[in-house]
Amino acid sequence: MEEEQQIHHITPREITACILQKKVAVTGIVTKSTQIRPLLELAVQICPLDYSMHSRDLSHADSMVKMASKTPDGKPLELEQGLSKYKDFQTLVVQEAPESAPTGQMPRSVIVVLYNTLVDKAKPGDRVCVTGILKALAGPNHSSTFSVILEAESVNASQTEGPQITDLDKVNIEKAMKEDDIVNHLTKSIAPSIYGQTEIKKAILLMLVGATEKIRLRSRVRGDIHVMLCGDPSTAKSQLLRYVMNIAPLSVSTNGRGATGVGLTAAVVNDPDTHQRTLEAGAMVLADRGIVCVDEFDKMSVEDRASMHEVMEQQTVTIQKAGIHTALNARCSILAAANPSNGNYNVKKSPMENLFFPESLLSRFDLIFIVLDSTTEEIDRSVAEHVLKMHRHFDAMSGKKAENEIDVLEVVDAEKEKEGDAPVYQDTSLYAGEKLFTNKFIKKYITYARRKQKVVLSQQAQEKICDAYVKLRDSERKKRAKHNFKIRTLPVTARALDSLIRISEAHARIRGVPEIEERDALAAVQLVFYAHFDEEWDGNVTTDVARKIRSYVTKQLVNEGRDVVTFDEIMEKCNVDENGLKDVVGVLEFASDAEERIVYKS
């Protein structure tokens, strides 16, 4: 027990001279690994002139020096490999985890030396806890400065770190989970300083929680949800990415303008010490079990975007170059933001035409939202009032809110986030008296929901998803057949079915229920339909079409003074088939006896 207490649990940033020659446990993520090589443990040399034998112990890391080529009296020496002893040798570079690195500073790392049975215990992208002795290694040319290495005694896998959930936090989270409308409550609490965009905020919430991956017969079905925001400039796309960076338990940010394919996946580089090929992890490998936020996604080159295809679907990075053949885990969700190639989004064109993205890449996103800068007077006034109200309350509170809460633009030290109980509600004066959850509480809520056991699919939800998928495909065919219906995002493919299942499971995990219920499936269907067609889903036809039918029927019966309106006439004027019209007539609320005056034939 005393020996355990003497171990210093640190990160690479906390390595100082005062803990040299002491036992430490360093936690971080492996970013680089070398090939396994034999290292001399006992060097036996023979002089070819007098056959004298000389041996030297090289078993310690600080004795890694060149072997003598001559005896003290100047006779040559040759290595006798048969009598010499070797041990396996490998070095790793362990870097502090992305979520614990201070913002604006370069992440720090330490070189870890592995021997014998410890080699090949970790690969780039793995989170590890390495226990060993910190040693100072003399530099070249007898310099007074030393390099620090960690001579490992054990290498253990480490779980993704997140905020520490206290007993009080657990009570508050489980109490919140019992709310009937908890998903909408959390959605309203996501980036409240940004006006509207309810569907996008809900998609971000579901992406942060995600689903569980399924592995069957060596086949893996991903559980991570990918989301892309595409549209006009100045629509808060980058602000939402910044918010996710602060709220996600693990996140890595990158920019499409400066990112390369190997920077996102993995690179094979030359080791300056051994001049051999080594493997270095990229952003998506470092974000394993987390979120990757890619801003300016449209600025990436075609070749760099192509490198993301495997990661987005198979969740791995396969390396086949320079004699290195391996696969690294990259089980992460991707949140991307892109601007149209011509400045503003053209609603008459598809995303492929606006962004010049291939369908093979776009189809890998579960949800694609078209964010338009609407210019109606009502929306402009609502946005202006919201922004001015936020500024007014910030001024009134004299910066008090900035001290207690995280906003979209604020960057927070991850270590401070792990301490103490999380306050549940924000100051109600900021948001017109609404009780919104604090960002610290949301972060702990997401962590708690992700740690819950996987949920199962109920029979009712299965039937709902199956029916909705068929109707989604049918809606797609109808929209393709009618030229006045434009497809806003993507055609509905078989991948949409997997998306429905993932989003349903994420919705159920947020609610804390053991199985996916019909309401979870319905919420997923509504979100997927909105993302595909930018219209709401009512089960059979869109509310946009329903609104058009109601307006036409009311105009004909009330304004024009007609006695009846035929089905054929409505189908022709409103571009809807007979089955859809029958369904919507029974749902819509018409004035007076209008429903009875809709007949099949004139």
C-alpha positions in Angstrom: 0.0 0.0 0.0 2.9 2.4 0.8 4.4 1.7 -2.6 1.1 2.5 -4.3 1.0 5.8 -2.5 4.4 6.7 -3.8 3.3 6.6 -7.4 2.8 10.1 -8.9 -0.2 10.2 -11.2 0.6 12.8 -13.8 0.1 13.9 -17.4 3.0 14.7 -19.8 2.5 18.4 -19.0 3.2 17.8 -15.3 6.7 16.2 -15.8 9.3 18.3 -13.9 12.8 17.8 -12.7 11.7 17.2 -9.1 10.1 13.8 -10.0 13.1 12.4 -11.9 14.2 8.9 -10.8 10.7 8.4 -9.2 7.9 6.1 -10.0 5.1 7.8 -12.0 1.9 6.8 -13.8 1.5 8.9 -17.0 -1.9 9.0 -18.7 -2.2 10.1 -22.3 -2.7 9.1 -25.9 -0.2 7.3 -28.1 0.7 9.5 -31.1 3.7 7.7 -32.4 5.3 4.2 -32.3 8.5 2.8 -33.7 9.2 -0.7 -35.0 10.4 -3.4 -32.6 14.1 -3.7 -32.7 16.7 -5.8 -30.8 18.7 -3.9 -28.2 22.0 -5.2 -26.7 21.6 -6.2 -23.1 25.0 -7.8 -22.8 27.6 -7.0 -25.4 30.4 -9.7 -25.8 33.3 -8.6 -27.9 36.4 -10.6 -29.0 39.7 -9.3 -30.1 40.7 -11.1 -33.4 44.4 -10.8 -32.6 44.7 -12.5 -29.2 41.1 -13.8 -28.9 40.6 -12.1 -25.6 36.9 -11.7 -24.6 35.4 -8.5 -23.3 31.9 -8.0 -22.0 29.8 -5.0 -21.1 26.5 -4.6 -19.4 24.1 -2.4 -21.4 20.9 -3.4 -19.6 20.0 0.1 -18.3 18.4 2.8 -20.4 20.9 5.4 -19.4 23.8 3.3 -20.7 22.7 3.5 -24.3 26.1 4.5 -25.6 28.2 3.4 -28.5 30.2 0.1 -28.1 33.9 0.3 -27.8 35.8 -0.5 -31.1 39.2 -1.0 -29.4 40.7 -2.3 -26.2 42.5 0.0 -23.8 45.8 -0.9 -25.4 44.5 -0.2 -29.0 43.6 -3.7 -30.2 40.5 -4.0 -32.4 37.3 -5.5 -31.0 34.5 -7.3 -32.9 31.0 -8.2 -31.6 30.4 -11.9 -31.0 26.6 -12.1 -31.7 26.3 -15.7 -30.6 27.4 -14.9 -27.0 25.7 -11.5 -26.7 22.3 -11.1 -25.3 19.5 -9.0 -26.7 16.1 -7.8 -25.7 13.1 -6.4 -27.6 13.0 -2.6 -27.7 10.4 -0.1 -28.8 9.6 3.5 -28.2 6.3 5.3 -28.0 5.4 9.0 -27.8 2.6 9.6 -25.3 0.9 12.9 -25.6 -1.6 14.5 -23.2 -5.2 13.9 -24.1 -6.8 16.5 -26.3 -9.6 17.2 -23.8 -7.0 18.0 -21.0 -4.6 20.2 -23.0 -5.0 23.9 -22.3 -6.5 25.8 -25.2 -4.0 27.8 -27.2 -1.0 25.8 -26.1 0.9 23.0 -27.8 0.2 19.6 -26.3 3.1 18.1 -24.5 4.4 14.6 -24.8 7.0 12.2 -23.3 9.0 9.4 -24.9 8.2 6.0 -23.4 10.8 3.1 -23.7 9.4 -0.4 -23.8 11.3 -3.7 -23.3 10.6 -7.4 -23.9 7.0 -8.3 -23.1 5.8 -4.7 -23.1 6.5 -4.1 -26.7 3.6 -3.9 -29.1 1.1 -3.4 -26.3 -0.2 -0.1 -27.7 -0.5 1.5 -31.1 -1.1 5.1 -32.2 -4.5 6.3 -31.1 -4.7 4.1 -28.0 -5.3 5.7 -24.6 -2.8 4.3 -22.1 -1.6 4.6 -18.5 2.1 3.9 -18.4 3.7 3.2 -15.1 7.5 3.4 -14.8 10.6 5.4 -13.8 11.3 8.8 -15.2 15.0 9.1 -16.2 17.2 11.8 -17.6 19.1 10.9 -20.8 22.2 12.8 -21.6 22.2 14.7 -24.9 24.9 14.7 -27.6 28.1 16.6 -27.4 28.1 16.5 -23.6 25.4 19.1 -23.3 24.2 20.3 -19.9 20.6 19.8 -20.8 19.0 16.3 -20.7 16.1 14.6 -22.4 13.4 12.9 -20.3 12.3 9.3 -21.0 9.9 7.0 -19.2 11.2 3.5 -18.7 8.0 1.6 -18.6 7.2 -1.2 -16.1 3.5 -1.7 -17.2 1.3 -0.4 -20.0 -2.5 -0.5 -19.4 -5.4 0.7 -21.5 -7.1 3.8 -20.3 -10.7 4.9 -20.8 -11.7 8.2 -22.4 -11.7 10.8 -19.7 -14.7 12.9 -19.0 -16.1 15.1 -16.3 -16.3 13.5 -12.9 -19.9 12.8 -12.0 -20.5 13.2 -8.2 -23.3 11.6 -6.2 -25.3 14.8 -6.4 -24.8 15.0 -10.1 -26.1 11.5 -10.5 -29.2 12.3 -8.5 -29.9 15.5 -10.6 -29.3 13.7 -13.9 -31.6 10.8 -13.0 -34.2 13.3 -11.8 -34.0 15.2 -15.1 -34.2 11.9 -17.1 -37.7 11.4 -15.6 -39.0 14.6 -17.3 -41.4 13.7 -20.0 -40.0 16.3 -22.4 -36.3 16.0 -21.4 -35.0 15.9 -25.0 -36.7 19.2 -25.9 -35.5 20.7 -22.6 -31.9 19.8 -23.4 -32.3 21.0 -27.0 -33.4 24.5 -25.8 -30.4 24.5 -23.5 -27.9 23.9 -26.4 -26.3 27.2 -27.4 -29.2 29.4 -26.2 -27.5 32.5 -27.4 -28.0 31.4 -31.0 -31.6 32.1 -32.1 -33.7 29.2 -33.5 -32.2 26.3 -35.4 -34.1 23.8 -33.1 -33.7 20.8 -35.4 -29.9 21.4 -35.8 -29.5 21.7 -32.0 -31.4 18.5 -31.5 -29.2 16.7 -34.0 -26.1 18.0 -32.2 -27.5 16.7 -28.9 -28.2 13.3 -30.4 -24.8 13.2 -32.1 -23.1 13.9 -28.7 -24.8 11.0 -27.1 -24.7 8.6 -30.1 -25.6 5.0 -30.3 -23.6 1.8 -29.5 -21.7 0.0 -32.2 -22.9 -3.5 -33.2 -20.5 -6.2 -34.0 -21.9 -9.4 -35.6 -19.9 -12.1 -37.3 -16.8 -9.9 -37.7 -18.9 -7.1 -39.2 -19.1 -3.8 -37.4 -22.0 -1.4 -37.7 -21.0 2.1 -36.4 -22.9 3.8 -33.7 -21.5 7.3 -34.2 -23.7 9.9 -35.9 -22.2 12.2 -38.5 -23.8 15.7 -39.1 -23.0 18.4 -41.7 -24.2 22.0 -41.7 -24.2 23.6 -45.1 -25.5 26.9 -46.1 -25.1 30.7 -46.3 -22.3 32.6 -44.4 -23.2 34.3 -41.1 -25.7 31.5 -40.0 -23.8 30.5 -36.8 -22.4 27.3 -38.2 -18.9 27.9 -36.8 -20.4 29.1 -33.5 -22.2 25.7 -33.1 -18.9 23.9 -33.8 -17.2 26.0 -31.1 -20.0 25.1 -28.7 -19.6 21.4 -29.4 -15.9 21.7 -28.7 -16.7 23.0 -25.2 -19.6 20.6 -24.4 -18.3 17.3 -25.7 -16.4 15.0 -23.3 -13.7 14.5 -26.0 -13.4 16.6 -29.1 -10.7 17.5 -31.6 -11.0 20.6 -33.8 -9.5 21.0 -37.3 -9.9 23.4 -40.2 -10.5 22.2 -43.8 -8.2 25.0 -45.2 -5.1 23.7 -43.3 -6.0 20.0 -42.9 -4.5 17.3 -45.1 -5.5 13.7 -45.6 -2.6 12.3 -43.5 -3.2 14.9 -40.8 -6.8 13.7 -40.4 -6.0 10.0 -40.5 -2.4 8.9 -40.0 1.1 9.6 -41.4 4.2 7.5 -41.9 7.3 9.6 -41.0 11.0 9.1 -40.6 12.3 8.7 -37.0 15.2 11.2 -36.6 17.0 9.0 -34.2 16.8 5.6 -35.9 16.0 6.9 -39.5 13.3 4.2 -39.7 9.7 4.6 -40.6 7.3 5.3 -37.8 3.5 5.8 -37.6 2.0 9.0 -36.4 -1.7 9.4 -35.5 -3.9 12.1 -37.1 -6.9 14.0 -35.7 -9.5 11.3 -36.3 -7.4 8.7 -34.6 -6.7 11.0 -31.7 -10.5 11.6 -31.4 -11.3 7.9 -31.0 -14.6 7.7 -29.0 -15.1 11.4 -29.4 -16.1 14.2 -31.8 -14.2 15.7 -34.7 -15.3 19.2 -35.6 -14.2 20.2 -39.2 -14.8 23.8 -40.1 -14.4 25.1 -43.7 -15.1 21.5 -44.9 -15.6 22.8 -48.5 -12.0 24.2 -48.5 -10.4 20.7 -48.3 -9.0 19.2 -51.5 -10.7 16.3 -53.2 -7.9 13.8 -52.3 -8.0 14.9 -48.6 -11.8 14.4 -48.4 -11.5 11.0 -50.0 -9.3 9.9 -47.1 -12.3 10.3 -44.8 -14.5 7.8 -46.5 -13.1 4.8 -44.7 -13.2 6.5 -41.3 -16.8 7.7 -41.6 -18.2 4.2 -42.4 -15.7 1.5 -41.2 -14.4 3.6 -38.3 -10.8 2.6 -39.0 -7.7 4.0 -40.7 -5.8 1.4 -42.8 -2.1 2.1 -43.4 -0.4 0.2 -46.3 2.8 2.1 -47.0 6.5 2.0 -46.5 6.4 -1.6 -45.2 3.8 -0.7 -42.5 0.6 -2.6 -42.7 -1.9 -1.9 -39.9 -5.3 -0.6 -39.0 -6.0 2.1 -36.4 -9.3 2.7 -34.6 -11.0 6.0 -35.4 -14.4 5.5 -33.8 -15.5 9.2 -33.8 -18.5 11.3 -34.9 -17.9 14.1 -37.4 -19.5 17.5 -37.3 -18.7 19.4 -40.4 -19.5 23.0 -41.6 -19.3 24.0 -45.2 -20.1 27.1 -47.2 -21.4 27.0 -50.8 -18.9 27.3 -53.6 -20.6 30.4 -55.0 -21.0 32.3 -51.8 -24.7 31.9 -51.1 -26.7 28.6 -51.2 -28.8 28.1 -54.4 -32.0 26.4 -53.3 -32.6 25.3 -56.9 -29.6 23.1 -56.8 -28.7 20.0 -54.7 -25.8 20.1 -52.2 -23.7 18.2 -54.6 -24.0 21.1 -57.1 -23.6 23.7 -54.4 -20.6 22.2 -52.8 -19.1 20.0 -55.5 -19.1 17.1 -53.1 -19.5 13.5 -54.4 -22.6 11.6 -53.4 -20.3 8.9 -51.9 -19.2 11.3 -49.3 -22.5 13.1 -48.6 -24.3 9.8 -48.2 -22.1 8.9 -45.2 -23.5 11.8 -43.2 -26.6 10.8 -41.2 -28.0 14.3 -41.2 -27.3 17.2 -43.6 -28.9 20.5 -42.8 -29.3 23.4 -45.2 -28.9 26.6 -43.2 -30.3 29.6 -45.1 -30.1 33.2 -44.3 -33.9 34.0 -44.4 -34.7 37.6 -45.1 -38.4 37.8 -44.0 -39.3 40.8 -41.7 -40.6 38.5 -39.0 -37.5 36.4 -38.7 -35.2 39.5 -38.9 -37.1 41.1 -36.1 -37.0 38.0 -33.9 -33.3 37.6 -34.4 -32.6 41.2 -33.6 -34.7 41.1 -30.5 -33.0 37.9 -29.3 -29.5 39.4 -29.8 -30.3 42.7 -28.2 -31.9 40.9 -25.2 -28.7 38.9 -24.8 -26.6 42.1 -24.9 -28.8 43.9 -22.5 -28.6 41.1 -19.9 -24.9 40.8 -20.3 -24.5 44.5 -19.6 -26.8 44.4 -16.6 -25.0 41.6 -15.0 -21.6 43.3 -15.5 -19.9 40.1 -16.8 -21.1 37.9 -13.9 -22.5 35.4 -16.4 -19.1 35.1 -18.1 -17.6 34.0 -14.8 -20.1 31.2 -14.1 -21.2 29.9 -17.4 -19.7 28.6 -20.6 -20.9 30.3 -23.8 -20.3 29.5 -27.4 -17.2 31.6 -27.7 -15.7 30.8 -24.3 -12.9 28.3 -23.9 -12.7 26.4 -20.6 -9.9 24.5 -19.1 -10.9 20.8 -19.1 -9.3 20.1 -15.7 -11.5 22.7 -14.0 -14.6 21.0 -15.5 -13.9 17.8 -13.6 -14.1 19.4 -10.2 -17.2 19.8 -8.0 -20.9 19.5 -8.5 -22.5 21.0 -11.6 -25.2 23.6 -11.1 -28.3 22.4 -12.9 -30.0 25.6 -14.1 -28.8 28.8 -15.7 -29.8 32.3 -14.6 -33.4 32.6 -15.7 -33.1 36.4 -16.3 -31.0 35.7 -19.4 -33.6 33.7 -21.3 -37.0 35.3 -20.5 -37.5 33.2 -17.4 -36.9 29.8 -19.1 -35.2 27.2 -16.9 -32.3 26.1 -19.1 -29.6 23.6 -18.0 -26.1 24.9 -17.5 -23.4 23.7 -20.0 -21.5 22.0 -17.2 -24.6 20.0 -16.3 -25.3 19.1 -20.0 -21.7 17.9 -20.3 -22.1 15.6 -17.4 -25.6 14.5 -18.6 -24.1 13.5 -21.9 -21.2 11.6 -20.2 -23.7 9.7 -18.0 -26.0 8.9 -20.9 -23.1 7.5 -23.0 -22.0 5.3 -20.1 -25.5 3.7 -19.8 -25.9 0.2 -21.2 -27.1 -0.2 -24.8 -30.9 -0.2 -25.4 -32.8 -2.7 -27.4 -35.3 -2.1 -30.3 -38.9 -2.8 -29.4 -41.4 -4.3 -31.9 -43.4 -1.2 -32.1 -40.4 1.0 -32.9 -39.2 -1.6 -35.4 -42.5 -1.4 -37.3 -42.5 2.4 -37.1 -39.0 2.7 -38.6 -39.8 0.1 -41.3 -43.0 2.0 -42.3 -41.3 5.4 -42.2 -38.4 4.2 -44.3 -40.7 2.9 -47.0 -42.6 6.2 -47.0 -39.4 8.1 -47.1 -38.4 6.2 -50.2 -41.8 6.7 -51.7 -41.7 10.5 -51.0 -38.3 10.6 -52.7 -39.7 8.9 -55.8 -42.6 11.3 -55.9 -40.4 14.3 -55.5 -38.1 13.1 -58.3 -41.1 12.6 -60.6 -42.6 16.1 -60.0 -40.3 18.9 -61.3 -41.8 21.5 -58.9 -40.6 19.5 -55.9 -36.9 20.1 -55.3 -34.7 17.7 -53.4 -33.0 19.8 -50.7 -30.3 17.4 -49.6 -29.8 13.8 -50.5 -31.8 11.0 -52.1 -33.0 8.5 -49.5 -30.7 5.5 -49.7 -30.3 2.3 -47.6 -27.9 4.2 -45.3 -30.9 6.2 -44.2 -32.3 3.1 -42.5 -29.1 2.8 -40.4 -29.4 6.5 -39.6 -32.9 6.1 -38.4 -31.9 3.3 -36.0 -28.9 5.2 -34.7 -30.8 8.4 -34.0 -33.7 6.4 -32.4 -31.2 4.7 -30.0 -29.6 8.1 -29.2 -33.0 9.5 -28.4 -33.8 6.6 -26.1 -30.4 6.9 -24.3 -31.1 10.5 -23.6 -34.4 9.6 -22.0 -32.7 6.8 -20.0 -35.1 4.0 -21.1 -34.0 0.4 -21.6 -35.6 0.0 -25.0 -36.3 2.1 -28.1 -40.0 3.0 -28.0 -42.3 4.3 -30.7 -41.8 7.9 -29.7 -38.1 7.6 -30.1 -38.6 6.1 -33.6 -41.0 8.9 -34.5 -38.5 11.6 -33.3 -35.8 10.0 -35.5 -38.1 9.9 -38.5 -39.1 13.6 -38.1 -35.5 14.7 -37.9 -34.3 12.6 -40.8 -37.2 13.8 -43.0 -36.5 17.4 -42.1 -32.8 16.9 -42.9 -33.5 15.3 -46.2 -36.4 17.5 -47.5 -36.3 20.6 -45.2 -40.0 19.8 -44.3 -41.8 18.5 -41.3 -43.1 14.9 -41.3 -46.7 14.1 -40.2 -46.6 10.4 -41.0 -47.9 10.4 -44.6 -47.4 13.8 -46.2 -45.4 16.8 -45.3 -47.0 19.7 -43.4 -45.9 21.9 -46.4 -48.2 19.9 -48.7 -50.9 19.8 -46.0 -50.8 23.5 -45.6 -51.1 23.9 -49.4 -54.2 21.6 -49.5 -55.9 23.4 -46.6 -55.2 26.8 -48.3 -56.6 25.7 -51.6 -59.7 24.0 -50.2 -60.5 27.0 -48.0 -60.1 29.4 -50.9 -62.4 27.4 -53.2 -65.1 26.8 -50.6 -65.1 30.1 -48.8 -63.7 32.8 -51.1 -65.0 31.4 -54.4 -68.3 30.2 -52.9 -68.2 26.7 -54.4 -70.3 23.8 -53.0 -67.8 21.0 -53.4 -64.1 20.4 -54.3 -63.1 17.1 -56.0 -60.2 14.8 -55.2 -59.0 15.0 -58.7 -58.9 18.7 -58.7 -56.9 18.8 -55.4 -54.5 16.2 -56.6 -53.8 18.2 -59.8 -53.5 21.6 -58.1 -51.6 20.5 -55.1 -49.4 17.7 -56.6 -50.4 15.0 -54.2 -51.5 11.4 -54.9 -54.9 9.9 -53.9 -53.6 7.9 -50.8 -51.8 10.9 -49.4 -54.9 13.1 -49.9 -57.2 10.6 -48.1 -54.8 10.6 -45.2 -54.4 14.3 -44.9 -58.1 15.1 -45.2 -58.8 13.2 -42.1 -56.0 15.0 -40.2 -56.4 18.6 -41.3 -58.7 20.9 -39.4 -61.0 22.7 -41.9 -63.4 25.5 -41.2 -67.1 24.6 -40.7 -68.2 21.6 -42.8 -65.4 21.9 -45.4 -64.3 18.3 -44.9 -67.8 16.9 -45.9 -67.7 19.0 -49.1 -64.6 17.3 -50.4 -65.8 14.5 -52.7 -64.2 11.9 -54.9 -65.9 12.9 -58.1 -67.8 16.0 -59.3 
